[in-house]
Amino acid sequence: MFVITKIGRQKNNAERYNIYLNEKYAFAVDEGTLIQFGLTKGKVLEQFDIDEITYEDEIAKAFSKALHFLSFQMRSEYEVKKKLLDAGHGEAVVLEAVRKLERLGFLNDETYSKALLETKKKTASKGPRAIKQDLMKKGIDKKLQEQVLQTFTHEDQLQLALQLAEKEVRGGKGRTPAQIKQKIQDVLVRKGYSFTIVQEVLEQITIERQDEEWQHLIEEQGDKIWRKYAAKLQGIELHMKVKQALYQKGFPIEIINSYINHKEYEE
């Protein structure tokens, strides 16, 4: 049999109390646990009472730690569990703390997943495949992943993808239309958009170049290619290699021929 002989508030944490049994320090509890078990001076405790109290207090500590973790930003259940387990709390304690967080509305994977979807759309213009990877990393259930991603409509995806494409067009003054479209495709695939969306975007994007623009582009890119192959080739072989390289970069054949003729004249 144990009797509470003293209850003292901790100096460094006003919300926690030291419990003394039979004149000796036994354990500490937070204010909520103190009230929950009606701990007062003179109260008699059995060992099973002490075990229950310390277990509940461990849950309270895990709960408090999780609340602090959640105060910075929304988290998934997986993230909270990992944080508490890494902090040294037992699995049973972590599970109880997480369930309490869910009951009180502090933790909800569905709400979290929807918020993450909107954030990734607005701040990073990510497509469904990339967002699915983000949800997987956060430990979101597969069925919930699919449920949330279904709200990302085809129209929304196309709108975001077109915005990304238009950005590449605006920044692609030093590239041919073919190079810009290849860049658009690479960006959209990396961002997690489907092949269908990529094709729709490329079909809607029109990129034109005036004659003087083509001339500037081929002089800039062609001269680099020419110097590269001229170091080891000459004559017809050099011309064919340069033509092939420029054609792959999307230059029209008439522009290429004009450029090669000009280089021949220079030679």
Secondary structure, 3 states (H helix, E strand, C coil): CEEEEEEEECCCCCCEEEEEECCEEEEEEEHHHHHHCCCCCCCEECHHHHHHHHHHHHHHHHHHHHHHHHCCCCCCHHHHHHHHHHCCCCHHHHHHHHHHHHHCCCCCHHHHHHHHHHHHHHHHCCCHHHHHHHHHHCCCCHHHHHHHHCCCCHHHHHHHHHHHHHHHHHCCCCCCHHHHHHHHHHHHHHCCCCHHHHHHHHHHCCCCCCHHHHHHHHHHHHHHHHHHHHCCCCHHHHHHHHHHHHHHCCCCHHHHHHHHHHHHHHC
